[in-house]
Amino acid sequence: MKDLSTANFDTMTAAEFEEYLPELFAMDGKLSENPRIAAFFKANPYCAALVSDLETIADQARSLFEPMGDGDGLEPSDAVWSNIASKLAAEAKEPSDGGNG
């Protein structure tokens, strides 16, 4: 585990930066918006792109665990549930033919 308090982003290499990634991503906020690292990202566009990609992946992964709200088109509407209940009730009232026919 790397100690971020001693990290010097002014002299850090891309390889050293990658070693700090787990600790950096454990910090609050978006790493790409951290002013302490902005100059490093400007000098190391590969690392900036890597962080951007990892943040996108993390955001997408988090969204998989968010509850689905109304209006997202993925949950059946109340009308669908009402139709299902009505059909089940109608079928329950129909006389059974005893399996014939």
Buried (B, 14 or more C-beta within 10 A) or exposed (E): EEEEEEBEBEEBEEEEBEEBBEEBEEEEEEBBEBEEBEEBBEEBEEBBEBBBEBBEEEEEEEEEEEEEEEEEEEEEEEEEEEEEEEEEEEEEEEEEEEEEE
